Amino acid sequence: MRKIIVDLNVVKDNEFSLMYEKFGLDVQNKSYEDFERRLLQMSIQTIIEVKNRQQNLTSCAKWIFILEDIQQKSDCMYCIWGV
């Protein structure tokens, strides 16, 4: 089982509908459980690894999460939605 921690601290109002369309996440109601279920159904190929954490995390889009036990890795930082 993958443990997913989602950082949604900085989400603009106009991004709510886009996030719901992409991930099925109801941000306004903080439906993190639904978000986690949807992420677990996503294929690994849609996840982009952040190569340089310190440099990329500041310019990375809002949706940053940690996937544990993925391809025998642990505590790797991944980013979706592009860098």
Buried (B, 14 or more C-beta within 10 A) or exposed (E): EEEBEBEBEEBEEEBBEEBBEEBBBBBEEEBBEBBBEBBEEEEEEEBBEBEEEEEBBEEBEBBBBBBEEBEEEEEBBBBBBEB
